[in-house]
Amino acid sequence: MALFEAIFGEQEQGLPALMLELGRRARAAANLLAFADPLAKGRALEAAAAALDDRRAAILAANAEDMAAAQTKGISKAFLDRLLLTDRRIDAMIEGLRTIAALPDPVGTVMARWSRPNGLDIARVRTPLGVIGVIFESRPNVTADAGALTLKAGNAVILRGGSDSTNSTRAIHACLVEGLIVANLPADAIQMVPTTDRAAVGEMLKGLGGHIDVIVPRGGKTLVARVQEEARVPVFAHLEGLCHTYIDKSADLAMAVEVTLNAKMRRTGICGATETLLIHRDAVDTHLKPVIAALIARGCEIRGDATVTALVPEAVPASEDDWRTEYEDAILSVKVVADVGEAIAHIGTYSSHHTEAIIAEDQAAVGRFFAEIDSAILLHNASTQFADGGEFGFGGEIGIATGKFHARGPVGVEQLTSFKYLVRGSGQTRP
């Protein structure tokens, strides 16, 4: 906290000036990280992982304070689940840091190389983006994921966590800074905004005087919409995680039950949770009741179309809004469709282009599903909850991007780089 106190100790400077200083420090750190020794970055992440393990009790105590305060506010179960830290979740953060440390360093990687008829040798190589601003809400683990991924990619990062997770995020951030110091890397490379003043978000969205190169929001629809509307710098974002699972008539029944149950109920509050289930009409007699029964047994509320409510007494009629809702809760909208084409059409109308899954043995249906749906992540015979950078082997993620420029899907190390061209000649001039 000494660094924060040095920056924010003189309150008469005003928030804009203080945030600008944060940006300047991040830029200076980014300039050093751009050519930092890959081994030093690895040592920093390994040391941070060790610090997380050593300070486990303190982190859990800090999180308990945040949880207690959140519970007094009557916050939803989904929000509390995202906020909660456990030994298992700390273990996952530690594993993520070590996985990222072991990844190949992307900086300087040759993406492509070719020669021209005039003898010019041209290479496209990866370079860091610079300074990344990450604005997130309730998930404390974002602190570790974002700090580690940006560092590995040679970037500096400014983290602004939500007020509800302040104690947790500061405890995790301290471990990351310890890792930087151990590896003799600039402590300013991973900074956390130490104020809960919402005006700090506005300053970041302005770009901190040109010091922030990209903004990554990680939170609810309101936060992401604000960032997309107000940001004066590029944004990697998704507005919602309205994910679909489609059960084809060719689906294996046992697989359909198991995968759908996991896709909805493993963690209902994450962006990769399935929110709408589509079932082929020829699978209604064989698949619908077993799948729905398993969901209801786990406490899931079913909102169905006319066919579903006629067959499932516990189901309530779905409204048009249900097809457009990211519940982040144990609620699932269910619709019977004529075929894979109607499933694709429904997803095209209502999806947020995040993640969709098909459960099927018919490869023609799978091929059409993959070809015609324009979402960032498509899965075959697997749960939508695999929409996660850690599960992709990235070690973690800053978030899931659903746009079509630069980054799409889990934003990991490679997505946090840009590129430049290195052109080598032997005296060529252009006629």
URNOR-V48777 format. One record per residue. N is the residue number from 1. PSI is psi in whole degrees, -180 to 180 (NA if undefined). NEAR is the number of other ideal C-beta (glycine too) atoms within 10 Angstrom. D_FIRST is the distance of its C-alpha to the first C-alpha in Angstrom with 1 decimal. Layout:
n: (N,N)
psi: (PSI,PSI)
near: (NEAR,NEAR)
d_first: (D_FIRST,D_FIRST)
This chain:
n: (1,2,3,4,5,6,7,8,9,10,11,12,13,14,15,16,17,18,19,20,21,22,23,24,25,26,27,28,29,30,31,32,33,34,35,36,37,38,39,40,41,42,43,44,45,46,47,48,49,50,51,52,53,54,55,56,57,58,59,60,61,62,63,64,65,66,67,68,69,70,71,72,73,74,75,76,77,78,79,80,81,82,83,84,85,86,87,88,89,90,91,92,93,94,95,96,97,98,99,100,101,102,103,104,105,106,107,108,109,110,111,112,113,114,115,116,117,118,119,120,121,122,123,124,125,126,127,128,129,130,131,132,133,134,135,136,137,138,139,140,141,142,143,144,145,146,147,148,149,150,151,152,153,154,155,156,157,158,159,160,161,162,163,164,165,166,167,168,169,170,171,172,173,174,175,176,177,178,179,180,181,182,183,184,185,186,187,188,189,190,191,192,193,194,195,196,197,198,199,200,201,202,203,204,205,206,207,208,209,210,211,212,213,214,215,216,217,218,219,220,221,222,223,224,225,226,227,228,229,230,231,232,233,234,235,236,237,238,239,240,241,242,243,244,245,246,247,248,249,250,251,252,253,254,255,256,257,258,259,260,261,262,263,264,265,266,267,268,269,270,271,272,273,274,275,276,277,278,279,280,281,282,283,284,285,286,287,288,289,290,291,292,293,294,295,296,297,298,299,300,301,302,303,304,305,306,307,308,309,310,311,312,313,314,315,316,317,318,319,320,321,322,323,324,325,326,327,328,329,330,331,332,333,334,335,336,337,338,339,340,341,342,343,344,345,346,347,348,349,350,351,352,353,354,355,356,357,358,359,360,361,362,363,364,365,366,367,368,369,370,371,372,373,374,375,376,377,378,379,380,381,382,383,384,385,386,387,388,389,390,391,392,393,394,395,396,397,398,399,400,401,402,403,404,405,406,407,408,409,410,411,412,413,414,415,416,417,418,419,420,421,422,423,424,425,426,427,428,429,430,431)
psi: (-13,-39,-45,-43,-35,-37,-43,5,-30,87,-23,-13,-28,149,-45,-44,-39,-41,-36,-38,-38,-44,-41,-43,-40,-41,-42,-41,-41,-37,-33,-39,-25,-28,27,151,125,-34,-35,-40,-40,-43,-39,-43,-38,-41,-37,-39,-42,-38,-39,-42,-45,-35,20,-49,-42,-38,-44,-36,-41,-41,-36,-37,-45,-42,-43,-43,-40,-39,-31,-17,-2,34,151,158,-37,-42,-44,-37,-39,-32,-30,136,141,171,-40,-39,-33,-40,-40,-39,-43,-46,-39,-45,-42,-34,-44,-41,-35,-11,152,140,127,-22,126,-4,133,115,-35,152,139,165,148,160,-26,3,-7,136,121,130,140,120,151,140,155,156,-34,-107,127,131,124,120,118,169,-98,-14,105,-29,-19,-32,-50,-46,-51,-43,-44,-46,-43,-41,-47,-35,6,19,157,156,143,118,133,99,168,155,-29,-18,19,-50,-42,-48,-36,-38,-41,-42,-39,-35,-38,-43,-40,-42,-42,-43,-43,-39,5,38,157,127,-24,-4,-30,100,151,129,119,17,146,5,123,-21,-22,-35,-44,-40,-40,-39,-24,-16,2,54,29,5,-20,129,-28,148,137,110,141,98,-156,176,-38,-45,-50,-39,-40,-45,-46,-31,-38,-18,136,9,163,151,133,116,161,142,-38,165,64,89,149,147,130,126,111,164,-20,2,142,130,-50,-40,-42,-42,-51,-46,-45,-42,-44,-42,-33,-46,-11,-57,110,-18,2,161,-16,5,136,134,-24,132,129,135,131,138,-28,-6,2,-48,-28,-35,-33,-53,-45,-41,-48,-39,-41,-40,-47,-38,-26,5,20,132,135,128,110,168,-174,-40,-43,-46,-28,-29,-22,102,-32,-16,147,152,136,143,173,-37,-30,-35,-15,8,130,100,-38,37,176,62,136,130,138,133,140,131,158,-36,-175,-31,-43,-34,-45,-42,-42,-46,-40,-32,-41,-15,152,11,32,-77,135,149,148,134,112,154,-16,108,-26,-42,-41,-44,-41,-41,-47,-36,-34,-11,130,65,162,-34,129,136,148,124,43,153,142,-17,-3,1,79,135,-37,-41,-20,-3,13,-8,-19,-169,154,-29,-177,121,131,2,-178,3,133,-69,141,140,-157,130,102,-155,-51,-35,-14,20,159,-153,163,163,132,117,119,131,-172,40,12,143,153,128,NA)
near: (11,8,14,16,9,10,19,18,10,10,8,5,14,10,16,15,12,19,29,18,17,27,23,15,21,27,19,16,24,24,14,14,26,16,10,21,12,16,11,16,25,19,18,29,29,17,20,32,24,17,21,24,14,12,18,17,8,13,26,17,13,22,23,14,13,24,19,9,16,20,11,7,8,6,16,12,12,19,19,16,15,26,23,17,23,10,10,7,16,21,13,16,25,19,14,24,31,17,17,28,23,12,20,9,17,21,20,14,14,11,12,10,11,9,10,11,5,11,11,13,13,14,15,14,17,20,16,25,22,21,31,27,32,26,27,25,21,26,24,30,21,27,27,27,29,29,31,31,30,28,33,32,27,27,27,31,28,27,23,25,27,25,14,22,27,19,19,28,26,18,23,30,23,20,26,30,21,19,28,25,13,16,20,11,21,18,16,22,27,28,26,24,23,19,16,12,13,10,11,20,20,14,23,25,22,18,19,22,14,13,24,28,20,23,25,27,27,27,21,19,14,9,17,20,14,17,24,16,9,14,20,11,19,17,21,26,24,25,18,20,22,26,30,28,28,27,29,24,18,18,26,15,14,9,15,25,20,15,24,29,18,18,27,28,19,15,14,21,20,18,26,23,28,29,30,27,25,22,29,24,14,14,20,16,9,13,22,23,12,14,26,24,13,17,23,15,10,13,9,20,15,19,22,25,18,11,17,23,17,10,15,18,6,13,21,14,11,21,11,8,9,21,19,16,19,18,21,23,16,17,16,28,27,25,23,20,21,11,15,24,13,16,27,23,14,17,24,13,9,18,23,20,21,25,31,28,28,28,29,24,14,16,10,10,23,19,12,17,24,13,10,14,18,13,22,20,21,18,23,15,15,17,24,28,23,16,29,17,23,20,14,15,10,24,23,28,26,30,24,24,22,24,16,10,9,15,25,18,21,23,28,24,27,17,23,28,22,13,14,9,9,13,10,11,12,8,5,12,6,4,4)
d_first: (0.0,3.8,5.4,5.1,6.1,8.6,10.0,10.3,10.9,14.6,15.7,19.3,18.7,19.1,17.6,19.9,18.9,15.2,15.9,18.3,15.8,13.8,17.3,18.2,15.3,16.3,19.9,19.5,17.9,20.7,23.3,22.3,22.1,25.5,27.2,24.8,26.6,27.0,26.8,23.3,22.2,23.9,22.2,18.7,19.8,21.6,18.7,16.4,19.4,19.7,16.1,16.9,20.0,18.6,15.9,18.6,19.0,15.5,15.5,18.9,17.9,15.1,17.8,20.4,18.6,18.6,22.2,23.3,22.1,23.7,26.9,27.4,27.6,30.4,28.8,31.1,31.5,30.7,27.3,26.5,27.6,25.3,22.3,23.3,21.9,24.3,24.8,27.0,24.5,21.8,24.7,25.4,21.9,22.2,25.7,24.7,22.2,25.0,27.6,25.8,25.3,29.1,30.1,32.0,29.9,31.1,30.4,33.8,35.8,39.2,39.9,43.5,45.8,49.3,51.9,54.0,57.7,57.1,55.1,51.5,49.0,46.3,43.2,40.5,37.1,33.7,30.9,27.3,26.9,24.0,21.1,21.0,19.6,19.4,19.7,20.2,20.9,21.2,21.0,17.7,19.4,19.4,15.8,17.2,20.5,19.4,16.8,19.5,22.4,21.1,20.1,23.5,25.3,23.7,21.7,18.2,16.8,14.9,14.5,15.1,15.6,17.8,16.9,18.8,16.6,13.1,12.3,14.0,12.6,8.9,10.3,12.4,10.1,8.2,11.8,12.7,10.2,11.6,15.0,14.6,13.9,16.8,19.0,18.2,17.4,15.2,11.5,12.0,14.7,12.9,10.7,10.0,11.0,8.8,12.0,15.1,17.4,20.2,20.8,17.9,20.2,23.0,21.3,20.6,24.2,25.4,23.9,21.5,24.3,25.5,22.3,22.3,25.4,25.5,24.1,24.2,24.3,24.1,25.4,28.4,31.3,30.1,26.8,28.6,31.4,29.2,27.6,31.0,32.4,29.9,28.3,29.5,28.4,29.8,28.9,29.1,29.9,32.2,33.2,34.4,35.1,38.7,40.1,43.7,45.6,49.3,51.8,54.8,58.3,58.1,54.9,55.1,54.9,52.8,50.3,50.3,49.5,46.7,45.0,45.2,43.9,40.8,40.3,40.2,39.1,36.7,33.7,35.0,31.8,31.0,32.3,34.7,36.6,40.2,41.1,44.8,47.4,50.5,53.6,56.8,59.8,61.7,59.0,59.1,61.7,60.1,56.3,55.3,56.0,54.4,51.2,50.9,51.9,49.0,46.5,48.0,47.9,44.1,43.8,43.8,45.6,48.0,49.0,51.9,54.7,58.3,59.1,56.0,56.6,60.3,59.6,56.5,57.1,53.5,52.5,52.1,53.2,50.6,50.4,49.8,46.2,45.6,46.2,43.4,40.9,37.7,37.8,34.6,36.6,39.6,42.0,44.1,46.7,49.7,52.5,55.6,56.4,59.7,58.4,55.5,56.4,55.7,52.5,51.4,52.5,50.6,47.4,48.0,48.3,45.4,42.8,39.4,40.0,37.3,39.1,42.7,44.7,48.4,50.0,53.3,55.7,57.6,56.3,57.9,55.8,52.6,53.5,54.1,50.9,48.9,50.8,50.9,47.5,44.9,41.6,38.7,39.4,42.8,43.6,46.9,47.4,43.7,41.2,39.2,36.1,36.1,34.7,31.4,30.0,29.5,33.2,34.2,32.9,29.9,27.4,25.8,25.8,23.9,26.8,30.5,32.0,35.4,36.3,38.7,36.9,34.9,33.3,35.0,34.3,31.2,28.8,28.0,27.6,30.9,30.5,27.3,29.5,32.2,34.9,36.9,40.4,41.4,45.1,47.0,50.4,53.2,54.2,55.0,55.6,56.2,59.8)
